[in-house]
Amino acid sequence: MFKITPQCSVCKKEIQANEEIFVKMRYPETKGMTEIKAFIKYQGKIICEVCLNK
Ligand SMILES: [Zn+2]
């Protein structure tokens, strides 16, 4: 699980456990899951299912 507080970047709603989400992000140039997690935290845009289906 993420150590961040996930929040929808559209409606600012907090993402609940087991909620399906969409993360829009650039794939990092450096390799590895650590970088990907950092990218989600700093650059990733989390979109909740409700906003995704709008
Ligand atoms: Zn939303």
mmCIF file of the protein (N, C-alpha, C, O) and its ligand, coordinates in Angstrom:
data_MODEL
# 
_entry.id   MODEL 
# 
loop_
_entity.id 
_entity.type 
_entity.pdbx_number_of_molecules 
1 polymer     1 
2 non-polymer 1 
# 
_entity_poly.entity_id                      1 
_entity_poly.type                           'polypeptide(L)' 
_entity_poly.nstd_linkage                   no 
_entity_poly.nstd_monomer                   no 
_entity_poly.pdbx_seq_one_letter_code       MFKITPQCSVCKKEIQANEEIFVKMRYPETKGMTEIKAFIKYQGKIICEVCLNK 
_entity_poly.pdbx_seq_one_letter_code_can   MFKITPQCSVCKKEIQANEEIFVKMRYPETKGMTEIKAFIKYQGKIICEVCLNK 
_entity_poly.pdbx_strand_id                 A 
# 
loop_
_entity_poly_seq.entity_id 
_entity_poly_seq.num 
_entity_poly_seq.mon_id 
_entity_poly_seq.hetero 
1 1  MET n 
1 2  PHE n 
1 3  LYS n 
1 4  ILE n 
1 5  THR n 
1 6  PRO n 
1 7  GLN n 
1 8  CYS n 
1 9  SER n 
1 10 VAL n 
1 11 CYS n 
1 12 LYS n 
1 13 LYS n 
1 14 GLU n 
1 15 ILE n 
1 16 GLN n 
1 17 ALA n 
1 18 ASN n 
1 19 GLU n 
1 20 GLU n 
1 21 ILE n 
1 22 PHE n 
1 23 VAL n 
1 24 LYS n 
1 25 MET n 
1 26 ARG n 
1 27 TYR n 
1 28 PRO n 
1 29 GLU n 
1 30 THR n 
1 31 LYS n 
1 32 GLY n 
1 33 MET n 
1 34 THR n 
1 35 GLU n 
1 36 ILE n 
1 37 LYS n 
1 38 ALA n 
1 39 PHE n 
1 40 ILE n 
1 41 LYS n 
1 42 TYR n 
1 43 GLN n 
1 44 GLY n 
1 45 LYS n 
1 46 ILE n 
1 47 ILE n 
1 48 CYS n 
1 49 GLU n 
1 50 VAL n 
1 51 CYS n 
1 52 LEU n 
1 53 ASN n 
1 54 LYS n 
# 
loop_
_struct_asym.id 
_struct_asym.entity_id 
A 1 
B 2 
# 
loop_
_chem_comp.id 
_chem_comp.type 
_chem_comp.mon_nstd_flag 
ALA 'L-peptide linking' y 
ARG 'L-peptide linking' y 
ASN 'L-peptide linking' y 
CYS 'L-peptide linking' y 
GLN 'L-peptide linking' y 
GLU 'L-peptide linking' y 
GLY 'peptide linking'   y 
ILE 'L-peptide linking' y 
LEU 'L-peptide linking' y 
LYS 'L-peptide linking' y 
MET 'L-peptide linking' y 
PHE 'L-peptide linking' y 
PRO 'L-peptide linking' y 
SER 'L-peptide linking' y 
THR 'L-peptide linking' y 
TYR 'L-peptide linking' y 
VAL 'L-peptide linking' y 
ZN  non-polymer         . 
# 
_pdbx_entity_nonpoly.entity_id   2 
_pdbx_entity_nonpoly.name        ? 
_pdbx_entity_nonpoly.comp_id     ZN 
# 
_pdbx_nonpoly_scheme.asym_id         B 
_pdbx_nonpoly_scheme.entity_id       2 
_pdbx_nonpoly_scheme.mon_id          ZN 
_pdbx_nonpoly_scheme.ndb_seq_num     1 
_pdbx_nonpoly_scheme.pdb_seq_num     101 
_pdbx_nonpoly_scheme.auth_seq_num    101 
_pdbx_nonpoly_scheme.pdb_mon_id      ZN 
_pdbx_nonpoly_scheme.auth_mon_id     ZN 
_pdbx_nonpoly_scheme.pdb_strand_id   A 
_pdbx_nonpoly_scheme.pdb_ins_code    . 
# 
loop_
_atom_site.group_PDB 
_atom_site.id 
_atom_site.type_symbol 
_atom_site.label_atom_id 
_atom_site.label_alt_id 
_atom_site.label_comp_id 
_atom_site.label_asym_id 
_atom_site.label_entity_id 
_atom_site.label_seq_id 
_atom_site.pdbx_PDB_ins_code 
_atom_site.Cartn_x 
_atom_site.Cartn_y 
_atom_site.Cartn_z 
_atom_site.occupancy 
_atom_site.B_iso_or_equiv 
_atom_site.pdbx_formal_charge 
_atom_site.auth_seq_id 
_atom_site.auth_comp_id 
_atom_site.auth_asym_id 
_atom_site.auth_atom_id 
_atom_site.pdbx_PDB_model_num 
ATOM   1   N  N  . MET A 1 1  ? 0.826   -1.211 0.000   1.00 0.00 ? 1   MET A N  1 
ATOM   2   C  CA . MET A 1 1  ? 0.000   0.000  0.000   1.00 0.00 ? 1   MET A CA 1 
ATOM   3   C  C  . MET A 1 1  ? 0.860   1.261  0.000   1.00 0.00 ? 1   MET A C  1 
ATOM   4   O  O  . MET A 1 1  ? 2.023   1.239  0.402   1.00 0.00 ? 1   MET A O  1 
ATOM   5   N  N  . PHE A 1 2  ? 0.274   2.338  -0.451  1.00 0.00 ? 2   PHE A N  1 
ATOM   6   C  CA . PHE A 1 2  ? 0.953   3.620  -0.430  1.00 0.00 ? 2   PHE A CA 1 
ATOM   7   C  C  . PHE A 1 2  ? 1.109   4.091  1.013   1.00 0.00 ? 2   PHE A C  1 
ATOM   8   O  O  . PHE A 1 2  ? 0.293   3.787  1.883   1.00 0.00 ? 2   PHE A O  1 
ATOM   9   N  N  . LYS A 1 3  ? 2.181   4.841  1.234   1.00 0.00 ? 3   LYS A N  1 
ATOM   10  C  CA . LYS A 1 3  ? 2.360   5.481  2.534   1.00 0.00 ? 3   LYS A CA 1 
ATOM   11  C  C  . LYS A 1 3  ? 1.832   6.924  2.482   1.00 0.00 ? 3   LYS A C  1 
ATOM   12  O  O  . LYS A 1 3  ? 1.906   7.653  3.471   1.00 0.00 ? 3   LYS A O  1 
ATOM   13  N  N  . ILE A 1 4  ? 1.317   7.313  1.358   1.00 0.00 ? 4   ILE A N  1 
ATOM   14  C  CA . ILE A 1 4  ? 0.802   8.659  1.208   1.00 0.00 ? 4   ILE A CA 1 
ATOM   15  C  C  . ILE A 1 4  ? -0.689  8.669  1.491   1.00 0.00 ? 4   ILE A C  1 
ATOM   16  O  O  . ILE A 1 4  ? -1.316  7.610  1.544   1.00 0.00 ? 4   ILE A O  1 
ATOM   17  N  N  . THR A 1 5  ? -1.257  9.834  1.671   1.00 0.00 ? 5   THR A N  1 
ATOM   18  C  CA . THR A 1 5  ? -2.702  9.929  1.795   1.00 0.00 ? 5   THR A CA 1 
ATOM   19  C  C  . THR A 1 5  ? -3.263  10.137 0.406   1.00 0.00 ? 5   THR A C  1 
ATOM   20  O  O  . THR A 1 5  ? -3.165  11.230 -0.153  1.00 0.00 ? 5   THR A O  1 
ATOM   21  N  N  . PRO A 1 6  ? -3.843  9.106  -0.145  1.00 0.00 ? 6   PRO A N  1 
ATOM   22  C  CA . PRO A 1 6  ? -4.321  9.240  -1.511  1.00 0.00 ? 6   PRO A CA 1 
ATOM   23  C  C  . PRO A 1 6  ? -5.568  10.100 -1.591  1.00 0.00 ? 6   PRO A C  1 
ATOM   24  O  O  . PRO A 1 6  ? -6.475  10.000 -0.764  1.00 0.00 ? 6   PRO A O  1 
ATOM   25  N  N  . GLN A 1 7  ? -5.587  10.931 -2.589  1.00 0.00 ? 7   GLN A N  1 
ATOM   26  C  CA . GLN A 1 7  ? -6.681  11.877 -2.743  1.00 0.00 ? 7   GLN A CA 1 
ATOM   27  C  C  . GLN A 1 7  ? -6.937  12.040 -4.236  1.00 0.00 ? 7   GLN A C  1 
ATOM   28  O  O  . GLN A 1 7  ? -5.998  12.125 -5.027  1.00 0.00 ? 7   GLN A O  1 
ATOM   29  N  N  . CYS A 1 8  ? -8.170  12.082 -4.607  1.00 0.00 ? 8   CYS A N  1 
ATOM   30  C  CA . CYS A 1 8  ? -8.501  12.277 -6.011  1.00 0.00 ? 8   CYS A CA 1 
ATOM   31  C  C  . CYS A 1 8  ? -8.079  13.681 -6.441  1.00 0.00 ? 8   CYS A C  1 
ATOM   32  O  O  . CYS A 1 8  ? -8.389  14.661 -5.765  1.00 0.00 ? 8   CYS A O  1 
ATOM   33  N  N  . SER A 1 9  ? -7.375  13.773 -7.561  1.00 0.00 ? 9   SER A N  1 
ATOM   34  C  CA . SER A 1 9  ? -6.885  15.085 -8.009  1.00 0.00 ? 9   SER A CA 1 
ATOM   35  C  C  . SER A 1 9  ? -7.992  15.902 -8.658  1.00 0.00 ? 9   SER A C  1 
ATOM   36  O  O  . SER A 1 9  ? -7.794  17.085 -8.932  1.00 0.00 ? 9   SER A O  1 
ATOM   37  N  N  . VAL A 1 10 ? -9.135  15.313 -8.908  1.00 0.00 ? 10  VAL A N  1 
ATOM   38  C  CA . VAL A 1 10 ? -10.244 16.041 -9.531  1.00 0.00 ? 10  VAL A CA 1 
ATOM   39  C  C  . VAL A 1 10 ? -11.204 16.552 -8.468  1.00 0.00 ? 10  VAL A C  1 
ATOM   40  O  O  . VAL A 1 10 ? -11.460 17.754 -8.401  1.00 0.00 ? 10  VAL A O  1 
ATOM   41  N  N  . CYS A 1 11 ? -11.741 15.664 -7.635  1.00 0.00 ? 11  CYS A N  1 
ATOM   42  C  CA . CYS A 1 11 ? -12.753 16.072 -6.655  1.00 0.00 ? 11  CYS A CA 1 
ATOM   43  C  C  . CYS A 1 11 ? -12.185 16.211 -5.243  1.00 0.00 ? 11  CYS A C  1 
ATOM   44  O  O  . CYS A 1 11 ? -12.907 16.581 -4.317  1.00 0.00 ? 11  CYS A O  1 
ATOM   45  N  N  . LYS A 1 12 ? -10.888 15.915 -5.074  1.00 0.00 ? 12  LYS A N  1 
ATOM   46  C  CA . LYS A 1 12 ? -10.194 16.041 -3.780  1.00 0.00 ? 12  LYS A CA 1 
ATOM   47  C  C  . LYS A 1 12 ? -10.727 15.088 -2.713  1.00 0.00 ? 12  LYS A C  1 
ATOM   48  O  O  . LYS A 1 12 ? -10.440 15.243 -1.526  1.00 0.00 ? 12  LYS A O  1 
ATOM   49  N  N  . LYS A 1 13 ? -11.482 14.132 -3.140  1.00 0.00 ? 13  LYS A N  1 
ATOM   50  C  CA . LYS A 1 13 ? -12.000 13.142 -2.214  1.00 0.00 ? 13  LYS A CA 1 
ATOM   51  C  C  . LYS A 1 13 ? -10.874 12.208 -1.791  1.00 0.00 ? 13  LYS A C  1 
ATOM   52  O  O  . LYS A 1 13 ? -10.011 11.864 -2.599  1.00 0.00 ? 13  LYS A O  1 
ATOM   53  N  N  . GLU A 1 14 ? -10.883 11.796 -0.525  1.00 0.00 ? 14  GLU A N  1 
ATOM   54  C  CA . GLU A 1 14 ? -9.904  10.824 -0.083  1.00 0.00 ? 14  GLU A CA 1 
ATOM   55  C  C  . GLU A 1 14 ? -10.257 9.453  -0.630  1.00 0.00 ? 14  GLU A C  1 
ATOM   56  O  O  . GLU A 1 14 ? -11.414 9.033  -0.619  1.00 0.00 ? 14  GLU A O  1 
ATOM   57  N  N  . ILE A 1 15 ? -9.239  8.777  -1.104  1.00 0.00 ? 15  ILE A N  1 
ATOM   58  C  CA . ILE A 1 15 ? -9.467  7.449  -1.673  1.00 0.00 ? 15  ILE A CA 1 
ATOM   59  C  C  . ILE A 1 15 ? -9.613  6.440  -0.538  1.00 0.00 ? 15  ILE A C  1 
ATOM   60  O  O  . ILE A 1 15 ? -8.787  6.391  0.373   1.00 0.00 ? 15  ILE A O  1 
ATOM   61  N  N  . GLN A 1 16 ? -10.648 5.655  -0.602  1.00 0.00 ? 16  GLN A N  1 
ATOM   62  C  CA . GLN A 1 16 ? -10.908 4.662  0.432   1.00 0.00 ? 16  GLN A CA 1 
ATOM   63  C  C  . GLN A 1 16 ? -10.190 3.362  0.112   1.00 0.00 ? 16  GLN A C  1 
ATOM   64  O  O  . GLN A 1 16 ? -9.828  3.098  -1.035  1.00 0.00 ? 16  GLN A O  1 
ATOM   65  N  N  . ALA A 1 17 ? -9.993  2.561  1.140   1.00 0.00 ? 17  ALA A N  1 
ATOM   66  C  CA . ALA A 1 17 ? -9.353  1.260  0.963   1.00 0.00 ? 17  ALA A CA 1 
ATOM   67  C  C  . ALA A 1 17 ? -10.142 0.420  -0.032  1.00 0.00 ? 17  ALA A C  1 
ATOM   68  O  O  . ALA A 1 17 ? -11.371 0.375  -0.007  1.00 0.00 ? 17  ALA A O  1 
ATOM   69  N  N  . ASN A 1 18 ? -9.410  -0.228 -0.888  1.00 0.00 ? 18  ASN A N  1 
ATOM   70  C  CA . ASN A 1 18 ? -9.971  -1.125 -1.912  1.00 0.00 ? 18  ASN A CA 1 
ATOM   71  C  C  . ASN A 1 18 ? -10.728 -0.395 -3.017  1.00 0.00 ? 18  ASN A C  1 
ATOM   72  O  O  . ASN A 1 18 ? -11.322 -1.030 -3.889  1.00 0.00 ? 18  ASN A O  1 
ATOM   73  N  N  . GLU A 1 19 ? -10.709 0.919  -2.984  1.00 0.00 ? 19  GLU A N  1 
ATOM   74  C  CA . GLU A 1 19 ? -11.358 1.666  -4.056  1.00 0.00 ? 19  GLU A CA 1 
ATOM   75  C  C  . GLU A 1 19 ? -10.513 1.585  -5.319  1.00 0.00 ? 19  GLU A C  1 
ATOM   76  O  O  . GLU A 1 19 ? -9.286  1.648  -5.257  1.00 0.00 ? 19  GLU A O  1 
ATOM   77  N  N  . GLU A 1 20 ? -11.155 1.448  -6.433  1.00 0.00 ? 20  GLU A N  1 
ATOM   78  C  CA . GLU A 1 20 ? -10.428 1.370  -7.693  1.00 0.00 ? 20  GLU A CA 1 
ATOM   79  C  C  . GLU A 1 20 ? -10.039 2.780  -8.122  1.00 0.00 ? 20  GLU A C  1 
ATOM   80  O  O  . GLU A 1 20 ? -10.873 3.685  -8.142  1.00 0.00 ? 20  GLU A O  1 
ATOM   81  N  N  . ILE A 1 21 ? -8.785  2.955  -8.458  1.00 0.00 ? 21  ILE A N  1 
ATOM   82  C  CA . ILE A 1 21 ? -8.310  4.283  -8.852  1.00 0.00 ? 21  ILE A CA 1 
ATOM   83  C  C  . ILE A 1 21 ? -7.517  4.214  -10.144 1.00 0.00 ? 21  ILE A C  1 
ATOM   84  O  O  . ILE A 1 21 ? -7.091  3.147  -10.586 1.00 0.00 ? 21  ILE A O  1 
ATOM   85  N  N  . PHE A 1 22 ? -7.337  5.367  -10.724 1.00 0.00 ? 22  PHE A N  1 
ATOM   86  C  CA . PHE A 1 22 ? -6.542  5.514  -11.926 1.00 0.00 ? 22  PHE A CA 1 
ATOM   87  C  C  . PHE A 1 22 ? -5.435  6.506  -11.609 1.00 0.00 ? 22  PHE A C  1 
ATOM   88  O  O  . PHE A 1 22 ? -5.703  7.601  -11.113 1.00 0.00 ? 22  PHE A O  1 
ATOM   89  N  N  . VAL A 1 23 ? -4.194  6.127  -11.891 1.00 0.00 ? 23  VAL A N  1 
ATOM   90  C  CA . VAL A 1 23 ? -3.079  7.027  -11.628 1.00 0.00 ? 23  VAL A CA 1 
ATOM   91  C  C  . VAL A 1 23 ? -2.471  7.445  -12.955 1.00 0.00 ? 23  VAL A C  1 
ATOM   92  O  O  . VAL A 1 23 ? -1.995  6.619  -13.734 1.00 0.00 ? 23  VAL A O  1 
ATOM   93  N  N  . LYS A 1 24 ? -2.500  8.734  -13.188 1.00 0.00 ? 24  LYS A N  1 
ATOM   94  C  CA . LYS A 1 24 ? -1.892  9.276  -14.385 1.00 0.00 ? 24  LYS A CA 1 
ATOM   95  C  C  . LYS A 1 24 ? -0.514  9.801  -14.016 1.00 0.00 ? 24  LYS A C  1 
ATOM   96  O  O  . LYS A 1 24 ? -0.385  10.657 -13.141 1.00 0.00 ? 24  LYS A O  1 
ATOM   97  N  N  . MET A 1 25 ? 0.498   9.299  -14.673 1.00 0.00 ? 25  MET A N  1 
ATOM   98  C  CA . MET A 1 25 ? 1.855   9.698  -14.334 1.00 0.00 ? 25  MET A CA 1 
ATOM   99  C  C  . MET A 1 25 ? 2.775   9.465  -15.507 1.00 0.00 ? 25  MET A C  1 
ATOM   100 O  O  . MET A 1 25 ? 2.472   8.700  -16.422 1.00 0.00 ? 25  MET A O  1 
ATOM   101 N  N  . ARG A 1 26 ? 3.905   10.142 -15.459 1.00 0.00 ? 26  ARG A N  1 
ATOM   102 C  CA . ARG A 1 26 ? 4.957   9.859  -16.419 1.00 0.00 ? 26  ARG A CA 1 
ATOM   103 C  C  . ARG A 1 26 ? 5.760   8.684  -15.907 1.00 0.00 ? 26  ARG A C  1 
ATOM   104 O  O  . ARG A 1 26 ? 6.016   8.572  -14.708 1.00 0.00 ? 26  ARG A O  1 
ATOM   105 N  N  . TYR A 1 27 ? 6.144   7.835  -16.789 1.00 0.00 ? 27  TYR A N  1 
ATOM   106 C  CA . TYR A 1 27 ? 7.027   6.763  -16.383 1.00 0.00 ? 27  TYR A CA 1 
ATOM   107 C  C  . TYR A 1 27 ? 8.403   7.352  -16.086 1.00 0.00 ? 27  TYR A C  1 
ATOM   108 O  O  . TYR A 1 27 ? 8.965   8.060  -16.921 1.00 0.00 ? 27  TYR A O  1 
ATOM   109 N  N  . PRO A 1 28 ? 8.949   7.066  -14.907 1.00 0.00 ? 28  PRO A N  1 
ATOM   110 C  CA . PRO A 1 28 ? 10.235  7.676  -14.558 1.00 0.00 ? 28  PRO A CA 1 
ATOM   111 C  C  . PRO A 1 28 ? 11.364  7.206  -15.462 1.00 0.00 ? 28  PRO A C  1 
ATOM   112 O  O  . PRO A 1 28 ? 11.378  6.075  -15.948 1.00 0.00 ? 28  PRO A O  1 
ATOM   113 N  N  . GLU A 1 29 ? 12.290  8.096  -15.665 1.00 0.00 ? 29  GLU A N  1 
ATOM   114 C  CA . GLU A 1 29 ? 13.435  7.738  -16.497 1.00 0.00 ? 29  GLU A CA 1 
ATOM   115 C  C  . GLU A 1 29 ? 14.348  6.761  -15.789 1.00 0.00 ? 29  GLU A C  1 
ATOM   116 O  O  . GLU A 1 29 ? 14.962  5.897  -16.414 1.00 0.00 ? 29  GLU A O  1 
ATOM   117 N  N  . THR A 1 30 ? 14.430  6.906  -14.480 1.00 0.00 ? 30  THR A N  1 
ATOM   118 C  CA . THR A 1 30 ? 15.209  5.936  -13.716 1.00 0.00 ? 30  THR A CA 1 
ATOM   119 C  C  . THR A 1 30 ? 14.356  4.707  -13.486 1.00 0.00 ? 30  THR A C  1 
ATOM   120 O  O  . THR A 1 30 ? 13.129  4.776  -13.553 1.00 0.00 ? 30  THR A O  1 
ATOM   121 N  N  . LYS A 1 31 ? 14.990  3.597  -13.219 1.00 0.00 ? 31  LYS A N  1 
ATOM   122 C  CA . LYS A 1 31 ? 14.261  2.349  -13.128 1.00 0.00 ? 31  LYS A CA 1 
ATOM   123 C  C  . LYS A 1 31 ? 13.980  1.962  -11.680 1.00 0.00 ? 31  LYS A C  1 
ATOM   124 O  O  . LYS A 1 31 ? 14.657  2.423  -10.761 1.00 0.00 ? 31  LYS A O  1 
ATOM   125 N  N  . GLY A 1 32 ? 12.992  1.125  -11.492 1.00 0.00 ? 32  GLY A N  1 
ATOM   126 C  CA . GLY A 1 32 ? 12.759  0.568  -10.162 1.00 0.00 ? 32  GLY A CA 1 
ATOM   127 C  C  . GLY A 1 32 ? 11.480  1.057  -9.512  1.00 0.00 ? 32  GLY A C  1 
ATOM   128 O  O  . GLY A 1 32 ? 11.015  2.164  -9.783  1.00 0.00 ? 32  GLY A O  1 
ATOM   129 N  N  . MET A 1 33 ? 10.922  0.234  -8.664  1.00 0.00 ? 33  MET A N  1 
ATOM   130 C  CA . MET A 1 33 ? 9.666   0.538  -7.986  1.00 0.00 ? 33  MET A CA 1 
ATOM   131 C  C  . MET A 1 33 ? 9.786   1.704  -7.018  1.00 0.00 ? 33  MET A C  1 
ATOM   132 O  O  . MET A 1 33 ? 8.812   2.426  -6.803  1.00 0.00 ? 33  MET A O  1 
ATOM   133 N  N  . THR A 1 34 ? 10.958  1.902  -6.431  1.00 0.00 ? 34  THR A N  1 
ATOM   134 C  CA . THR A 1 34 ? 11.140  3.016  -5.500  1.00 0.00 ? 34  THR A CA 1 
ATOM   135 C  C  . THR A 1 34 ? 10.883  4.329  -6.209  1.00 0.00 ? 34  THR A C  1 
ATOM   136 O  O  . THR A 1 34 ? 10.204  5.211  -5.684  1.00 0.00 ? 34  THR A O  1 
ATOM   137 N  N  . GLU A 1 35 ? 11.432  4.452  -7.406  1.00 0.00 ? 35  GLU A N  1 
ATOM   138 C  CA . GLU A 1 35 ? 11.232  5.656  -8.185  1.00 0.00 ? 35  GLU A CA 1 
ATOM   139 C  C  . GLU A 1 35 ? 9.768   5.817  -8.576  1.00 0.00 ? 35  GLU A C  1 
ATOM   140 O  O  . GLU A 1 35 ? 9.233   6.925  -8.557  1.00 0.00 ? 35  GLU A O  1 
ATOM   141 N  N  . ILE A 1 36 ? 9.138   4.734  -8.923  1.00 0.00 ? 36  ILE A N  1 
ATOM   142 C  CA . ILE A 1 36 ? 7.736   4.800  -9.320  1.00 0.00 ? 36  ILE A CA 1 
ATOM   143 C  C  . ILE A 1 36 ? 6.869   5.275  -8.157  1.00 0.00 ? 36  ILE A C  1 
ATOM   144 O  O  . ILE A 1 36 ? 5.977   6.105  -8.338  1.00 0.00 ? 36  ILE A O  1 
ATOM   145 N  N  . LYS A 1 37 ? 7.132   4.751  -6.976  1.00 0.00 ? 37  LYS A N  1 
ATOM   146 C  CA . LYS A 1 37 ? 6.364   5.191  -5.808  1.00 0.00 ? 37  LYS A CA 1 
ATOM   147 C  C  . LYS A 1 37 ? 6.586   6.672  -5.536  1.00 0.00 ? 37  LYS A C  1 
ATOM   148 O  O  . LYS A 1 37 ? 5.647   7.400  -5.216  1.00 0.00 ? 37  LYS A O  1 
ATOM   149 N  N  . ALA A 1 38 ? 7.842   7.115  -5.667  1.00 0.00 ? 38  ALA A N  1 
ATOM   150 C  CA . ALA A 1 38 ? 8.142   8.528  -5.461  1.00 0.00 ? 38  ALA A CA 1 
ATOM   151 C  C  . ALA A 1 38 ? 7.440   9.383  -6.514  1.00 0.00 ? 38  ALA A C  1 
ATOM   152 O  O  . ALA A 1 38 ? 6.960   10.478 -6.220  1.00 0.00 ? 38  ALA A O  1 
ATOM   153 N  N  . PHE A 1 39 ? 7.387   8.884  -7.715  1.00 0.00 ? 39  PHE A N  1 
ATOM   154 C  CA . PHE A 1 39 ? 6.727   9.629  -8.787  1.00 0.00 ? 39  PHE A CA 1 
ATOM   155 C  C  . PHE A 1 39 ? 5.232   9.753  -8.539  1.00 0.00 ? 39  PHE A C  1 
ATOM   156 O  O  . PHE A 1 39 ? 4.639   10.803 -8.786  1.00 0.00 ? 39  PHE A O  1 
ATOM   157 N  N  . ILE A 1 40 ? 4.629   8.684  -8.054  1.00 0.00 ? 40  ILE A N  1 
ATOM   158 C  CA . ILE A 1 40 ? 3.195   8.751  -7.744  1.00 0.00 ? 40  ILE A CA 1 
ATOM   159 C  C  . ILE A 1 40 ? 2.958   9.807  -6.674  1.00 0.00 ? 40  ILE A C  1 
ATOM   160 O  O  . ILE A 1 40 ? 1.990   10.565 -6.730  1.00 0.00 ? 40  ILE A O  1 
ATOM   161 N  N  . LYS A 1 41 ? 3.853   9.843  -5.704  1.00 0.00 ? 41  LYS A N  1 
ATOM   162 C  CA . LYS A 1 41 ? 3.690   10.779 -4.599  1.00 0.00 ? 41  LYS A CA 1 
ATOM   163 C  C  . LYS A 1 41 ? 3.834   12.221 -5.066  1.00 0.00 ? 41  LYS A C  1 
ATOM   164 O  O  . LYS A 1 41 ? 3.057   13.084 -4.657  1.00 0.00 ? 41  LYS A O  1 
ATOM   165 N  N  . TYR A 1 42 ? 4.817   12.489 -5.916  1.00 0.00 ? 42  TYR A N  1 
ATOM   166 C  CA . TYR A 1 42 ? 5.119   13.875 -6.263  1.00 0.00 ? 42  TYR A CA 1 
ATOM   167 C  C  . TYR A 1 42 ? 4.517   14.315 -7.581  1.00 0.00 ? 42  TYR A C  1 
ATOM   168 O  O  . TYR A 1 42 ? 4.253   15.502 -7.769  1.00 0.00 ? 42  TYR A O  1 
ATOM   169 N  N  . GLN A 1 43 ? 4.297   13.395 -8.489  1.00 0.00 ? 43  GLN A N  1 
ATOM   170 C  CA . GLN A 1 43 ? 3.835   13.804 -9.811  1.00 0.00 ? 43  GLN A CA 1 
ATOM   171 C  C  . GLN A 1 43 ? 2.563   13.096 -10.247 1.00 0.00 ? 43  GLN A C  1 
ATOM   172 O  O  . GLN A 1 43 ? 1.881   13.547 -11.167 1.00 0.00 ? 43  GLN A O  1 
ATOM   173 N  N  . GLY A 1 44 ? 2.243   11.999 -9.596  1.00 0.00 ? 44  GLY A N  1 
ATOM   174 C  CA . GLY A 1 44 ? 1.096   11.219 -10.026 1.00 0.00 ? 44  GLY A CA 1 
ATOM   175 C  C  . GLY A 1 44 ? -0.209  11.934 -9.733  1.00 0.00 ? 44  GLY A C  1 
ATOM   176 O  O  . GLY A 1 44 ? -0.359  12.584 -8.699  1.00 0.00 ? 44  GLY A O  1 
ATOM   177 N  N  . LYS A 1 45 ? -1.138  11.809 -10.643 1.00 0.00 ? 45  LYS A N  1 
ATOM   178 C  CA . LYS A 1 45 ? -2.463  12.344 -10.415 1.00 0.00 ? 45  LYS A CA 1 
ATOM   179 C  C  . LYS A 1 45 ? -3.399  11.168 -10.225 1.00 0.00 ? 45  LYS A C  1 
ATOM   180 O  O  . LYS A 1 45 ? -3.636  10.383 -11.143 1.00 0.00 ? 45  LYS A O  1 
ATOM   181 N  N  . ILE A 1 46 ? -3.925  11.060 -9.018  1.00 0.00 ? 46  ILE A N  1 
ATOM   182 C  CA . ILE A 1 46 ? -4.850  9.978  -8.722  1.00 0.00 ? 46  ILE A CA 1 
ATOM   183 C  C  . ILE A 1 46 ? -6.258  10.438 -9.064  1.00 0.00 ? 46  ILE A C  1 
ATOM   184 O  O  . ILE A 1 46 ? -6.691  11.514 -8.654  1.00 0.00 ? 46  ILE A O  1 
ATOM   185 N  N  . ILE A 1 47 ? -6.951  9.624  -9.803  1.00 0.00 ? 47  ILE A N  1 
ATOM   186 C  CA . ILE A 1 47 ? -8.319  9.959  -10.189 1.00 0.00 ? 47  ILE A CA 1 
ATOM   187 C  C  . ILE A 1 47 ? -9.220  8.830  -9.705  1.00 0.00 ? 47  ILE A C  1 
ATOM   188 O  O  . ILE A 1 47 ? -8.982  7.660  -10.005 1.00 0.00 ? 47  ILE A O  1 
ATOM   189 N  N  . CYS A 1 48 ? -10.248 9.187  -8.959  1.00 0.00 ? 48  CYS A N  1 
ATOM   190 C  CA . CYS A 1 48 ? -11.145 8.162  -8.427  1.00 0.00 ? 48  CYS A CA 1 
ATOM   191 C  C  . CYS A 1 48 ? -12.057 7.642  -9.536  1.00 0.00 ? 48  CYS A C  1 
ATOM   192 O  O  . CYS A 1 48 ? -12.169 8.243  -10.605 1.00 0.00 ? 48  CYS A O  1 
ATOM   193 N  N  . GLU A 1 49 ? -12.689 6.539  -9.262  1.00 0.00 ? 49  GLU A N  1 
ATOM   194 C  CA . GLU A 1 49 ? -13.501 5.871  -10.274 1.00 0.00 ? 49  GLU A CA 1 
ATOM   195 C  C  . GLU A 1 49 ? -14.655 6.760  -10.730 1.00 0.00 ? 49  GLU A C  1 
ATOM   196 O  O  . GLU A 1 49 ? -15.028 6.758  -11.903 1.00 0.00 ? 49  GLU A O  1 
ATOM   197 N  N  . VAL A 1 50 ? -15.209 7.510  -9.799  1.00 0.00 ? 50  VAL A N  1 
ATOM   198 C  CA . VAL A 1 50 ? -16.341 8.380  -10.131 1.00 0.00 ? 50  VAL A CA 1 
ATOM   199 C  C  . VAL A 1 50 ? -15.926 9.428  -11.159 1.00 0.00 ? 50  VAL A C  1 
ATOM   200 O  O  . VAL A 1 50 ? -16.615 9.630  -12.159 1.00 0.00 ? 50  VAL A O  1 
ATOM   201 N  N  . CYS A 1 51 ? -14.798 10.094 -10.912 1.00 0.00 ? 51  CYS A N  1 
ATOM   202 C  CA . CYS A 1 51 ? -14.334 11.126 -11.832 1.00 0.00 ? 51  CYS A CA 1 
ATOM   203 C  C  . CYS A 1 51 ? -13.867 10.520 -13.149 1.00 0.00 ? 51  CYS A C  1 
ATOM   204 O  O  . CYS A 1 51 ? -14.027 11.124 -14.210 1.00 0.00 ? 51  CYS A O  1 
ATOM   205 N  N  . LEU A 1 52 ? -13.306 9.355  -13.080 1.00 0.00 ? 52  LEU A N  1 
ATOM   206 C  CA . LEU A 1 52 ? -12.836 8.684  -14.279 1.00 0.00 ? 52  LEU A CA 1 
ATOM   207 C  C  . LEU A 1 52 ? -13.997 8.353  -15.209 1.00 0.00 ? 52  LEU A C  1 
ATOM   208 O  O  . LEU A 1 52 ? -13.847 8.372  -16.431 1.00 0.00 ? 52  LEU A O  1 
ATOM   209 N  N  . ASN A 1 53 ? -15.139 8.054  -14.635 1.00 0.00 ? 53  ASN A N  1 
ATOM   210 C  CA . ASN A 1 53 ? -16.301 7.674  -15.437 1.00 0.00 ? 53  ASN A CA 1 
ATOM   211 C  C  . ASN A 1 53 ? -17.168 8.857  -15.850 1.00 0.00 ? 53  ASN A C  1 
ATOM   212 O  O  . ASN A 1 53 ? -18.224 8.670  -16.455 1.00 0.00 ? 53  ASN A O  1 
ATOM   213 N  N  . LYS A 1 54 ? -16.734 10.065 -15.530 1.00 0.00 ? 54  LYS A N  1 
ATOM   214 C  CA . LYS A 1 54 ? -17.504 11.247 -15.917 1.00 0.00 ? 54  LYS A CA 1 
ATOM   215 C  C  . LYS A 1 54 ? -17.416 11.479 -17.418 1.00 0.00 ? 54  LYS A C  1 
ATOM   216 O  O  . LYS A 1 54 ? -18.003 12.432 -17.932 1.00 0.00 ? 54  LYS A O  1 
HETATM 217 ZN ZN . ZN  B 2 .  ? -12.784 12.105 -7.839  1.00 0.00 2 101 ZN  A ZN 1 
# 
